[in-house]
Amino acid sequence: MFSALLDTCVLVPSRARDVLLEIASTGAYRPLWSSEILDELERTLRALLGKRGTSPEEADAYLTRLARQMKTAFPDAPVTGWEQLVPTIELPDPDDRHVVAAAMAGRADVIVTDNLADFPPTALPAPLTRQSLDDFLLDELDLHPDLVVKAVRAIAARTGRSGPTLTAHDVATYLHAHGAPAFGERLHVALGQTATSAL
């Protein structure tokens, strides 16, 4: 199965994370991450929640719930044995080597990251590549249109419990404005086509 190492930066925005993981839950691809990526995710989200005025107790509860959900939904996602590969990798920022190491150890096909400049193609061992969130989601939509639409509709169906109720088109609009403009635009079209074909 096609495997994608998800960098911290694409897991931090909740809507992008929801879409990435919901698509993965359909079997369209296998998500991968390392303990270091999860630690970075927790630190970053904790800081963001603190800036929004979330109490430490509420942040703890949210982060514990998120970690449990990710572990339960994707027990095969954590990559182990990556630490020994770190010294063999050369990148512009040495602090990013753990991402490539995890991708190599997990035999990922692609690293999904919005920090493309941090992962020059020439620094990645073939056949490993890197893609932006937008490009990766576009590829998933091209390869698995029904699964992607199903995933987005499932996300929309879960909204409204602790925030506004969103439609699948609302999710597409949000993604279009927040990091995945081409995917958001194409998703609107795909959602329209599936609605039409269902009539």
N, C-alpha and C positions, 0 to 999 in steps of 0.2 A: 504494500500500500504506500502511496505517496506520503512522505513525512515532511513536516514543516516545523523547524525550531522557531518558536515565537519569542522574540526579543522583548525585554521588559517594556520598552516604549510603546509597543502595540497592545500590551495587556493593561496598561494603566487606564486609558479612557474606558469607562464602563461599557459604553455602547459598542465600541470596537471589540472589546473583549467578549461581550455577549454574542456578537455576530460570529467572530472567529470560533468560539467554542460551540455555539449552537450548530454551525455548519459542520464542525468536526464530529459532533454527536450523531450526525446522519451517516457517518462513514465515508464522507467525501474525501477526507484526508486524515492522517494521524498527527495530532499535535505533540510537540516535544518541548520540554523545558528542563532546567537544572535547578538544584537547590539554590544556587547563587542567583539565578533569575527570579526565583520565588522570594528570596530574601530582599532583593532589590525592589521587587513589586511591593512587598509589605512596607519597606521603609518609605518608598515614594508615596504610597496611598496613605500611610499614617501621617506623613507631613501635609499632604493635601487636605485630609480630613481635619487636621488641627487648624489649618488656615481657614477652614469653613466654619470653625467654631464647634466641631464635634467633640464631645467629651472623650477623654482617654478610655473610659469604660465602654462607650458606644463604639469607638474605633476598634477596640479589642474584640468586641462581639462581632462586628462586621467582618473584620479580617479573619477571625477564626472560622466564621461561617463560609466565607469565600474559599479559604484554603481547604476546608472539608468538602465543599461542593466540587472543587477542581479535582481533588484526590479521588473522590468517589466516582465521578463521571469519567475520569481518565486515569485509571490506575497504572497504565503502561506509559504515561507521558514522561514521568521523571527519568532523566538520563543519569546514569552513574558511570564512574570511571573516567570522567573527563579531566580531572585535576592533573593527571600525569601528562596530558597533551599540551597544557598551557605553555610550557617553556619552548615548545617547538613552533609556536605561531608568532608571526611578526605582523603587527598592525600599527597604524598611526598612533593610536592610544592603547598602550599595553593593558589598560584596565578592561578593554573589550575582548581580550583574548579568550576569556572564559566562555563567551558566546560561541565562537568558532569551535573551541574545544568540545563543547557540549554537542554542537551539530555533528562534528566528526564522530564522537563516541556513540551518538544515537543514530548514525548513518542517515542523517536528514538529507533530503534533496534540496532544500532551500532554507535560508534564514529569512524570516519575515521581520523587517525592521524599517523604521522611517529614518534611521541614521545611516543612510546608504554610504555617505562619505567615510564613515568609520570602518567600512568593510570593502576596501577596493577589490574588484574582481580578481586582480592579479595576486592578491594575498590569500585567496581562498583555494584550498586544494580541490582540484577537479574530482568529480563533477559538481561539487557544491556551488550553489549560486545564492544571490540575495535578491529580494524583491521588496518593494514598498508595500505597505498595507493595501493601498489602492490597486496596485498591479496584481497582487496575490488574490484579492477578492474578485477582481475582473476575471482572472483565469478560472477561479472556482465557478463563477457564474457561467462562463463559456463551457466549461466541462460538465457541470452538474446544475443546470438551470433550475430543474424542479426541486432539487435538494436545497439549494440556496433560498429559493422563494419560500419553501416550507419552513426553513429555519427562521427567516425574517418574520414570517407570519406567527410562528411560535413565540418569538420574542415579544411581538406586539400584543399577543394574547395574554402575556403575563404582566403587562403594565397596568397601572391604575391602583395597585395595592398601597404603595407608599409614594405616589407621585401621579402625574397626569396620565390618563389613558391615551395610548398612542396607537395609530394604525400602522400597517406595514409601510405605507407611503410616508408617514411621519418619520419612521426609522430611516428610510432612504433619504429623506430631506436632511435629517440630522447628519448622516454620514457624508452626504454631499458637501455640507458646510464644515465638517470636522475631520479632515484627513483623507477622505476617500471620494473626491469629487466625481471622477469618471465612473466609479462603481455606483455611487448614489444615483447618477443620471441613468445609467443602464438598468439599474434595479427598478426604477420607476417604470421603464418600458416593459421589463419582464413581468412586473406585478400587473400591469395593464393587460398584457397578453394572456396571463394565466386566468385573470378575472373574466376576460372575453371568452376563452376556450371553455370555461366552466359553465357558461350560459347555454 
